[in-house]
Amino acid sequence: MGLLEGKKGLILNIANDRSIAAYIGDHAVKQGASVGIGFLPMGNLEKSQRRAGKAMEEHGFGGAWMHPCDVGSDESIAAFFAAAKEKFGTIDFLVHSLAFADYNYLKTDEGVFTSTPREVFRQALDISAYSLIALARAALPMMPEGGSIVGLTYLGSERVVPGYNIMGVAKAALESSARYLAYDLGRKKVRVNTISAGPIKTLAASAVGELDEMFAHMEKKAPLHRNINADEVGKTAVYLLSDLSSGVTGENIYVDAGFNTVGL
Ligand SMILES: NC(=O)c1ccc[n+]([C@@H]2O[C@H](COP(=O)([O-])OP(=O)(O)OC[C@H]3O[C@@H](n4cnc5c(N)ncnc54)[C@H](O)[C@@H]3O)[C@@H](O)[C@H]2O)c1
């Protein structure tokens, strides 16, 4: 029997077959879960839907329920959860695997971080961090028996990773929000945790400056002397979404080949 047998959950968002969300969906379904998927309607709705649908097929859960969701819009979040409620009734888990910051401010050049405009800060924090609170609030009525919420973060929240810049600030807010949500929702038996993943080649990651250097540095310095893959994030997500982690909340788990533990 799978670790998520009989459980239902929502995973936001899949952009393409490389999306970490697609790997989490893959592993959740393999462990017996029914999943509903979010995708961002970018310009052409059908095109975004087709790309996410193709990714789901490639990951072995083609045909699963999917619906557009732009977390920058309260109306879009409400429409997503209204449709999800109609489809699933109740859910057992929610995955927040999405982020955005203007790539012009994710460069390693001197002075770029200092030049971050107010609007770029606001948008990065809104889309990448506030959205966890908004999605948790929307999901709560669908979790009458409690549940598990997981968000995706990166070490750039705690340490300076050149080029990660404003996204690091947003991830610090995301991690802190996860802890406050864990405290706020604990009596409702809703657990909230984050996974801090090492660098993985995805659409979002390609916006960050000098990604290849990060991969090379990981191989050289991480205790496992290699990079991680999205499959490994998917497996840890299953642990956090399942009853195996029933006593764990407000935590951040590193899936980074141990890199965060190394000082030099
Ligand atoms: N790839 C990495 O190296 C890495 C490492 C650690 C953490 N993460 C985190 O993992 C999560 C998933 O990213 P990914 O690497 O799979 O890249 P991705 O580009 O596949 O996923 C990012 C998702 O965010 C969505 N998104 C952007 N703006 C949105 C909005 N306004 N409303 C709703 N969705 C929106 C995109 O549509 C996309 O589906 C992100 O939180 C990212 O920061 C990634």
The ligand as an SDF file (V2000), in Angstrom:
LIG
                    3D

 44 48  0  0  0  0  0  0  0  0999 V2000
   14.9950   24.9390   -9.2800 N   0  0  0  0  0  0  0  0  0  0  0  0
   15.7130   25.2090   -8.1960 C   0  0  0  0  0  0  0  0  0  0  0  0
   16.9360   25.2490   -8.2320 O   0  0  0  0  0  0  0  0  0  0  0  0
   15.0040   25.4440   -6.8950 C   0  0  0  0  0  0  0  0  0  0  0  0
   15.7240   25.3070   -5.6880 C   0  0  0  0  0  0  0  0  0  0  0  0
   15.0820   25.5440   -4.4830 C   0  0  0  0  0  0  0  0  0  0  0  0
   13.7560   25.9320   -4.4790 C   0  0  0  0  0  0  0  0  0  0  0  0
   13.0820   26.0680   -5.6720 N   0  0  0  0  0  0  0  0  0  0  0  0
   11.6720   26.4860   -5.6180 C   0  0  0  0  0  0  0  0  0  0  0  0
   10.8600   25.4750   -6.1570 O   0  0  0  0  0  0  0  0  0  0  0  0
    9.6300   26.0550   -6.5630 C   0  0  0  0  0  0  0  0  0  0  0  0
    9.2770   25.5930   -7.9730 C   0  0  0  0  0  0  0  0  0  0  0  0
   10.1990   26.1240   -8.9090 O   0  0  0  0  0  0  0  0  0  0  0  0
   10.8290   25.2560  -10.0870 P   0  0  0  0  0  0  0  0  0  0  0  0
   12.3030   25.2960   -9.9010 O   0  0  0  0  0  0  0  0  0  0  0  0
   10.1290   23.9690  -10.2180 O   0  0  0  0  0  0  0  0  0  0  0  0
   10.5860   26.1700  -11.3730 O   0  0  0  0  0  0  0  0  0  0  0  0
    9.2790   26.2940  -12.3240 P   0  0  0  0  0  0  0  0  0  0  0  0
    9.5710   27.4820  -13.1880 O   0  0  0  0  0  0  0  0  0  0  0  0
    8.9990   25.0320  -13.0070 O   0  0  0  0  0  0  0  0  0  0  0  0
    8.1370   26.6030  -11.2960 O   0  0  0  0  0  0  0  0  0  0  0  0
    7.8160   27.8930  -10.8520 C   0  0  0  0  0  0  0  0  0  0  0  0
    6.3120   27.9900  -10.9220 C   0  0  0  0  0  0  0  0  0  0  0  0
    5.8910   29.2360  -10.3970 O   0  0  0  0  0  0  0  0  0  0  0  0
    4.7790   29.6030  -11.1580 C   0  0  0  0  0  0  0  0  0  0  0  0
    4.4180   31.0030  -10.9830 N   0  0  0  0  0  0  0  0  0  0  0  0
    5.1320   32.1220  -11.2660 C   0  0  0  0  0  0  0  0  0  0  0  0
    4.3800   33.2190  -11.0410 N   0  0  0  0  0  0  0  0  0  0  0  0
    3.1800   32.7830  -10.5950 C   0  0  0  0  0  0  0  0  0  0  0  0
    1.9650   33.4150  -10.2180 C   0  0  0  0  0  0  0  0  0  0  0  0
    1.8140   34.7370  -10.2700 N   0  0  0  0  0  0  0  0  0  0  0  0
    0.9040   32.6320   -9.8300 N   0  0  0  0  0  0  0  0  0  0  0  0
    1.0150   31.2890   -9.8150 C   0  0  0  0  0  0  0  0  0  0  0  0
    2.1340   30.6360  -10.1810 N   0  0  0  0  0  0  0  0  0  0  0  0
    3.2020   31.3690  -10.5620 C   0  0  0  0  0  0  0  0  0  0  0  0
    5.2040   29.2710  -12.5770 C   0  0  0  0  0  0  0  0  0  0  0  0
    4.0940   29.2530  -13.4510 O   0  0  0  0  0  0  0  0  0  0  0  0
    5.8000   27.9040  -12.3650 C   0  0  0  0  0  0  0  0  0  0  0  0
    4.8150   26.9050  -12.4650 O   0  0  0  0  0  0  0  0  0  0  0  0
    9.8150   27.5660   -6.4420 C   0  0  0  0  0  0  0  0  0  0  0  0
    9.3030   27.9970   -5.1910 O   0  0  0  0  0  0  0  0  0  0  0  0
   11.3340   27.7010   -6.4440 C   0  0  0  0  0  0  0  0  0  0  0  0
   11.7620   28.8920   -5.8440 O   0  0  0  0  0  0  0  0  0  0  0  0
   13.6710   25.8230   -6.8610 C   0  0  0  0  0  0  0  0  0  0  0  0
  1  2  1  0
  2  3  2  0
  2  4  1  0
  4  5  1  0
  4 44  2  0
  5  6  2  0
  6  7  1  0
  7  8  2  0
  8  9  1  0
  8 44  1  0
  9 10  1  0
  9 42  1  0
 10 11  1  0
 11 12  1  0
 11 40  1  0
 12 13  1  0
 13 14  1  0
 14 15  2  0
 14 16  1  0
 14 17  1  0
 17 18  1  0
 18 19  2  0
 18 20  1  0
 18 21  1  0
 21 22  1  0
 22 23  1  0
 23 24  1  0
 23 38  1  0
 24 25  1  0
 25 26  1  0
 25 36  1  0
 26 27  1  0
 26 35  1  0
 27 28  2  0
 28 29  1  0
 29 30  1  0
 29 35  2  0
 30 31  1  0
 30 32  2  0
 32 33  1  0
 33 34  2  0
 34 35  1  0
 36 37  1  0
 36 38  1  0
 38 39  1  0
 40 41  1  0
 40 42  1  0
 42 43  1  0
M  CHG  2   8   1  16  -1
M  END
$$$$
